[in-house]
Structure formats: structure tokens, C-alpha cells
């Protein structure tokens, strides 16, 4: 089953100016309204194995479940896509751990992940780690995920301010990741879509280098050309130091799903 909301996608990934290779991975399935981004870790080559395995497995699992779902998605079934995402990430986690146990060169590998799936007039976002999702609406950019990191825990506890956090030396200490533990907790939320919305998924190679206002300004100036906006954001992150791999997915809601008669009946 394909997404009935019309979307426009763009993406860009870059090694940055410090890393020797790119451990980020991206998959976009436009016909399914699906975008997946992962940021690997675990030593030379291992990080890119974990991230590529994860985006491939997660996208395959969700696509298969969509194709096997013959019933129309009705409003009271909004929990179904969230279940697909959660189960797909849990499945990928098990496969990454199994692979690492069977391949000594990949021992200890892991990855963050963020998944966005458009379902009718809703966006379902699931994530593990500190790869992020943002929404750009009405000229304002806001973060719609919550980092699973030591630093975010300190912010939540009031020990560190948002301003201080930008300069913290422990930005990259995450508390959840695919490959770290067999029992993984996936955070999933759904959001109401609006026509004209732009959603941004990114690895921390972007969010660590640029402040929210800088990303917002780029979208304000270049939202008409998503591909150019992606490339500009990568350029700006590199200009700030490019300390990590930088990966971005942008997608725009061009046309919103219109409910059919059955959907109105069940919604009323």
C-alpha cells in the first residue's frame, strides 16, 4: 500500500572534513512515504556495516508489512504504522547484534536510527539515539524527536542549559543504539501533517555543527529547492568544522491525503 499523501524528497550525505570514511546511511522509499537515516559507530568499517544493515532491514520490513496489509488504513488504526516502525527497528537490532557476534571485525558496532513514515494525513516518527527529526512549518523549525543521550538527560534534569549543551564535550555519549543491547526501547510518536510542511531528518554531524536558527534560516531562504537546501546545510556544517559525517533527508508535503467516505464514517 502506498502513501496517499504526495511528497517531494531530497537528500545528501557527506564524509565531512575530519572522518576518513562515511558511516551514515540513508534509504528513501518515496512510493511508501518512507525515509530512514542511520549514523553508525564502532570502529573502522563496522559503523557503516551497522548503519547500512539497519536502514536496509528497517525499510524492507516496513515495505513488506505495507504490501501485506490489504485492509484500508482507517483513523482508528493509527497505531499500526507505529507498530511497524517499532517492530522493524527491534528486528534490525537483533540482526545487527547477531552479525557482530559472528564477525569479530564488527564486534561492538552499533548505530542510531530515525524513521519517518507518512500514513494518510499523519507522520509517524520512530528513533533510537541522537539522529533527529525536525518540522519546518510557517517559517519556524522545531525539533520533534528527543535525543537519547547523556547530555539530553542532563538537560532534562536541569543540570545543563540548552546554550551550554551546544559546547558540551559529551555530546556524542548516547544512551540507546541499535546493536548495544538485545532489549531495545524505540521511541515512536505521530504528528498531524499539513500541506507545505517540510521535515528534516539528520545525523548529529549536522545538528552538532549548526544551531537551530542557522538551519531555520537555510530553510527560509531555500525551501523552494530542497536539493539545494540539503547541499547548503552540508556546506554550512563543513564550514563550521565538519567534525563528523553529515547526512540529511528533506521532504515536503505537496498534497495532503483526503479522507474517503469510509474514513469519515469511522472517524465520526
C-alpha positions in Angstrom: 0.0 0.0 0.0 1.4 3.4 -1.0 1.2 6.7 0.8 -1.8 8.8 -0.5 -0.1 12.0 0.6 2.1 13.5 -2.2 5.7 14.1 -1.0 8.8 15.6 -2.5 12.2 14.2 -1.3 15.8 15.3 -1.3 18.9 14.0 0.5 22.6 14.5 0.8 25.4 12.8 2.7 29.0 13.8 3.1 32.0 12.4 4.9 32.8 15.8 6.5 36.3 17.3 6.9 37.7 15.0 9.7 36.5 11.5 9.3 38.2 9.2 6.8 35.0 7.5 5.6 31.3 7.8 5.9 29.4 5.7 8.4 26.0 7.3 7.8 23.3 5.5 5.7 20.1 6.7 4.1 17.1 5.0 2.4 14.2 6.8 0.8 11.1 4.8 -0.4 9.1 7.6 -2.0 6.3 5.4 -3.1 5.7 4.3 0.5 6.2 7.7 2.1 9.2 6.4 4.0 12.6 7.8 4.9 15.2 6.2 7.1 18.6 7.6 8.3 21.2 6.0 10.5 24.5 7.1 12.0 26.9 4.2 12.6 29.6 3.7 15.2 32.0 1.1 16.3 35.4 1.4 14.7 36.7 1.3 11.1 34.1 -0.1 8.7 31.9 -1.5 11.5 29.8 1.6 11.8 28.9 1.7 8.2 28.0 -2.0 8.3 25.6 -1.4 11.2 24.0 1.7 9.7 23.6 0.2 6.2 22.2 -3.1 7.6 19.8 -1.1 9.7 18.3 1.2 7.1 18.0 -1.7 4.6 16.3 -4.0 7.1 14.0 -1.4 8.6 12.9 -0.2 5.1 12.4 -3.8 3.9 10.4 -4.8 7.0 8.1 -1.8 6.7 7.6 -2.2 3.0 6.7 -5.8 3.4 4.2 -5.1 6.1 2.6 -2.4 3.9 2.3 -4.8 1.0 0.7 -7.5 3.2 -1.8 -5.1 4.7 -4.9 -5.5 2.5 -7.3 -3.5 4.7 -7.7 0.2 4.2 -5.9 2.2 6.9 -8.7 3.8 8.9 -8.3 6.6 11.6 -8.7 4.2 14.5 -5.7 2.2 13.0 -3.2 4.9 13.5 -1.3 2.7 15.9 -0.5 0.2 13.1 2.3 2.2 11.4 3.9 2.9 14.8 3.9 -0.8 15.4 5.5 -1.4 12.0 8.3 1.0 12.8 8.9 -0.3 16.3 9.0 -3.9 15.2 11.3 -3.1 12.3 13.8 -1.4 14.5 13.7 -4.2 17.0 14.3 -6.7 14.2 17.2 -4.7 12.8 18.7 -4.5 16.3 18.6 -8.3 16.7 20.2 -8.8 13.3 23.0 -6.3 14.0 23.8 -8.0 17.3 23.8 -11.4 15.7 26.0 -10.3 12.8 28.5 -8.6 15.3 28.7 -11.8 17.3 29.5 -13.9 14.2 32.1 -11.4 12.8 34.9 -10.4 15.2 35.9 -7.5 13.0 32.5 -5.9 13.6 32.3 -6.6 17.3 30.8 -3.7 19.2 29.3 -2.0 16.2 26.1 -0.1 16.5 24.0 2.8 15.0 21.5 5.4 15.8 18.4 5.5 13.6 15.5 7.8 12.8 12.5 6.6 10.7 9.7 8.8 9.2 6.6 7.2 7.7 3.7 9.1 6.2 0.3 7.5 6.8 -2.6 9.3 5.3 -2.6 12.7 6.9 -0.2 11.7 9.8 3.6 11.4 10.1 4.9 8.6 12.3 8.4 9.1 13.6 10.5 6.4 15.4 14.0 6.8 16.6 16.8 5.4 18.8 19.8 7.5 19.7 20.5 11.1 18.7 19.8 11.2 15.0 17.0 13.8 14.8 13.8 14.8 13.0 12.6 18.4 12.7 9.4 20.1 11.3 9.5 23.3 9.3 6.1 25.0 9.3 5.1 28.6 8.9 8.7 29.7 8.7 9.6 28.1 12.0 11.8 25.0 12.5 11.3 22.8 15.6 12.7 19.5 16.7 10.2 16.7 17.0 12.4 13.9 18.4 14.1 13.7 21.8 17.8 12.7 21.9 18.6 9.5 23.8 21.9 10.8 25.2 23.7 11.6 28.4 23.7 15.3 27.6 19.9 15.3 27.0 19.4 13.6 30.3 21.4 16.4 31.9 19.3 19.0 30.1 16.1 17.3 31.2 17.3 17.2 34.8 18.1 20.9 34.7 21.8 20.3 35.2 22.8 21.9 31.8 21.1 24.7 29.9 20.4 24.4 26.1 23.0 27.1 25.5 25.7 25.3 27.5 24.8 22.0 25.8 25.9 23.2 22.4 29.5 23.4 23.7 29.4 20.2 25.8 32.3 17.7 25.3 29.9 14.8 25.9 27.5 15.5 23.0 28.1 12.1 21.5 27.5 9.8 24.5 24.2 8.1 23.6 22.1 6.0 25.9 20.3 4.0 23.3 21.5 2.5 20.0 20.9 -0.4 17.6 23.4 -3.1 18.4 24.0 -2.0 22.0 21.6 -4.4 23.8 19.1 -7.1 22.8 16.3 -5.3 24.6 16.0 -2.0 22.8 13.4 0.7 23.6 12.1 2.5 20.5 10.5 5.9 20.9 7.6 6.5 18.4 5.3 9.5 18.0 2.8 10.6 15.4 2.2 14.1 14.1 -0.5 15.8 12.1 0.7 16.7 8.6 -0.1 20.0 6.9 0.3 20.9 3.2 3.6 22.8 2.8 5.3 21.2 5.8 8.9 20.3 5.4 10.5 17.6 7.5 14.2 17.2 8.1 16.0 14.1 9.3 19.7 14.4 10.1 22.7 12.8 11.7 24.4 14.6 14.5 27.1 15.7 12.0 24.6 18.4 11.1 22.9 19.2 14.4 26.2 19.4 16.3 27.7 21.9 13.9 24.7 24.2 13.3 22.4 25.8 15.7 18.6 25.6 15.2 18.5 29.2 14.0 21.1 28.5 11.3 19.2 25.5 10.0 15.9 27.5 10.1 17.5 30.4 8.1 18.6 28.0 5.4 15.1 26.6 5.1 13.6 30.1 5.0 15.9 31.0 2.1 16.0 27.8 0.2 12.8 25.9 0.9 11.7 26.2 -2.7 14.6 23.9 -3.8 15.1 21.0 -1.4 18.1 19.6 -3.1 19.9 22.9 -2.9 18.9 23.3 0.7 20.4 19.9 1.6 23.7 20.7 -0.1 23.8 24.2 1.5 23.2 22.7 5.0 26.1 20.3 4.4 28.3 23.1 3.2 27.5 25.2 6.3 28.2 22.2 8.6 31.6 21.7 6.9 32.3 25.4 7.2 31.8 25.1 10.9 34.4 22.4 11.1 32.8 19.3 9.5 33.8 17.2 12.5 31.6 14.2 11.7 29.8 12.6 8.8 26.8 14.8 7.7 23.6 13.3 6.4 20.3 15.0 5.6 16.9 14.0 4.3 14.3 16.7 3.5 10.8 16.0 2.4 7.9 18.4 1.6 4.1 17.6 1.9 2.9 18.8 -1.5 -0.6 17.4 -1.3 -2.3 16.0 1.8 -4.3 12.8 1.8 -8.1 13.4 1.6 -10.3 11.1 3.6 -12.7 8.9 1.8 -16.3 8.1 2.8 -15.4 5.1 4.9 -12.8 7.1 6.8 -15.3 9.9 7.6 -17.8 7.2 8.8 -15.3 5.6 11.2 -14.0 9.0 12.4 -17.4 10.3 13.3 
